């Protein structure tokens, strides 16, 4: 074999490796629930979140939030014992969708909670409709899930991507004009485009100027120098970015390394500086302003109580992911409480519209007619507090009415 | 021309810095493939070990901690290389697919272990040399240091392989292992040694790269991909090929993206495909081996 042939074969191997990295088996674990009560009213609930792969950190937070709600309610929802069946969403649809199919067919759950990756939610949403089992999305933000592809079987306790970006754009346009305009930057995937588009629409409608817009390849960008150089060359007076997890850590650290931090203000959706991401960024994140539907620093009795129990149980701060999954449990609690007798998927779907206000750590909210949360969003800024950095709440930007955002 | 150069100076400089890092990462993979004919998909795991060593010992930017991390990573990488020699020996002569399956499996095991020990969260590492220089509005000093270190490593490796007796043995083993063995040389030792050195370099590269890439359980797959592209472009088993490939990919990933941001997702593999079409053996890979 010539080296040339080996080279070509290696090229194939590279493609193989690049897909194998997305592996992550569908681990399952069945929680220990007490044996079925005499009336046999144990309710089977599916829980889908990434327990492996690049989103595992968010998945772990969701799991903790959901668990905490159950633990604080003696493992009961709506007065019934529940049996939570957890499956691993993995990195994307290739692991997430089959895991969900198993929940629906073999485990015969009456409701499912979770999902981080919008591609998984979009890939599985028809299965929920067909199986007549409600899905309560606790993170995935694709606008279509509660828009064009909305269904009475698909509910969401998190957000649609457009929601808070729209609010931030509107708010920033009311501030003193930004010389040179705002440079937009995000990872190249659906969420990146939806988030930036919503910001841009609201910001330009309010008279704001855009200095440039760019998308970095998702999952293969480790070095942001080419983008940072362009930001500088554009003469932008501010930067608005959508990055999460490892991308967010790399970007924020390099933003400081290349001398942009402190000179050009950095804005973005709150995932940029949420939870363990902020811990890893440390001082590099100081001063960044973000928007999100939650901040662990929110000073309300409900949140103080929630944060205290969460820290007690897991020795970590809760994140927006924790709260969204926690609230999904609260929604199920209220919906199951509306049902007399045996529980079915269609029974739950009939009960879900009757769920009233959820008294959440993020502040009270209720579902809109399109089954999205009608919630407040908060402007936050990273500030030093002792040895650590926190997302201090600067301003409550009020309720986002998703149906009003185009 | 001068205007274009000064506009893109930061991108070009950064391409060289990335190239230096990629060389330290890829040269071991290339040598192991050339000498042992082993396709080692666990190479990224040794880089991963280096990155976590840097995070554990030097995440606050301490220079002493960083040096300790370099030494520790070299030891872990070297030991890992020896272990991989032993693990792949029974597969000798069974083709590259079996080796790929074994080493990819080992890489997945390492990723799982890292998650068990250190958790899922990604981490950042402060550079031991902070601050930035006034080049094109600000360029991190550490990346210039990286260029210096990369040049030293490249010179040392090149000198060792091309101009020493041990290097001559290594090159001879690449060309015709059986003939070298017939001359009374212990080729097992040469093979283990090359694997250990390649592993140690990958571990050190993990430490050096930590201030840029941080540490997370999936870093191994990301860097392995880059290393494979580098050695395919440069030519398998060639030290200078690995250097050329690394510098080229460094430029593609910085200057290339700066000039053609919309094509960014295609640049890396587009470059590889182009090189494979024009020179199927890689830029400097002219020799042939028997299989």
Interface residues (C-beta under 8 A of the other chain):
Chain A: X1 X2 X3 X4 X5 X6 X7 X8 X9 X10 X11 X13 X14 X16 X17 X18 X20 X21 X23 X52 X53 X54 X56 X57 X60 X188 X214 X216 X217 X219 X220 X221 X222 X223 X225 X226 X227 X229 X230 X232 X233 X245 X246 X249 X250 X253 X254 X257 X258 X259 X260 X276 X277 X279 X280 X281 X282 X284
Chain B: X7 X10 X11 X14 X18 X39 X41 X96 X100 X104 X108 X115 X120 X121 X122 X123 X124 X126 X127 X132 X136 X137 X138 X139 X140 X142 X212 X213 X214 X216 X218 X221 X222 X224 X225 X228 X229 X231 X232 X235 X236 X237 X253 X254 X255 X257 X258 X261 X264 X265 X268 X272 X273 X276 X279 X280 X281 X282 X285 X286 X287 X288 X289 X290 X291
